[in-house]
Structures are given as structure tokens and as C-alpha cells.
Amino acid sequence: MITELTPDTYDELVGSSQTPVVVDFWAPWCGPCKQIAPVLEEVSGEISSEVTIFKMNIEDYPEFAVKYDIKSIPALVVIKEGSYVGRVPITGYGKSSLIERIRIAIADN
């Protein structure tokens, strides 16, 4: 299960992660967010040794949407060693293509 971040847990979990992090910024009313959520759960289980996936509800914590310039959701933000390095493009909700895009995003940065 993907851990839901809060402002209280963000620095500890994201900043101290030994692996690159992907944060899924989402909101409960977002249809595409609901579509990608089960796929991200599967992806998280399959590549947990390469990347840690978290999620954050931008409706509850809009300051993080501002911090990462989130204009639309879902948005997958890549963070390495506590620093923003980019985004994973979402062009569909297939598991294998999402794994490939995550691997490219963490390798390129």
C-alpha cells in the first residue's frame, strides 16, 4: 500500500529516502487520479527496490501543489536525495509503460 504523505511526514519520509521518490499528487474528486491509483499500487510493489512511491492529497495540502507548480493532476513528481528533479509523464494508465517512464525519469536525473 502506498503511504499518504502529510506535511508532518513529508520531510522525514521523502528527505530521508535511500531510493528516489515519486510523489503522486492527487485529489479525491479527480477521476484520472482514481484510475491511476490501482496501477501505481501495482507499480510500487514491483519496483520498490528502485523507487519509493508516496501520494499526497493536494486538496488537503495545497501548499505542496504551489511548491511543485502542480497545474493539473494526477502529477507524478520525482525527488532524489530530497531535491526535486522532474516529473513522470502520464500518457496512459498501463502498468508496464508507467514502470518504463518512472525508470527513465529516475535514471535521467
C-alpha positions, 0 to 999 in steps of 0.5 A: 500500500502506498503511504499518504504523505502529510506535511508532518511526514513529508520531510522525514519520509521523502528527505530521508529516502535511500531510493528516489521518490515519486510523489503522486499528487492527487485529489479525491474528486479527480477521476484520472487520479482514481484510475491511476491509483490501482496501477501505481499500487501495482507499480510500487510493489514491483519496483520498490527496490528502485523507487519509493512511491508516496501520494499526497492529497493536494486538496488537503495540502495545497501548499505542496501543489504551489511548491511543485507548480502542480497545474493539473493532476494526477502529477507524478513528481520525482525527488532524489536525495530530497531535491526535486528533479522532474516529473513522470509523464502520464500518457496512459494508465498501463502498468508496464509503460508507467514502470518504463517512464518512472525508470527513465525519469529516475535514471535521467536525473 
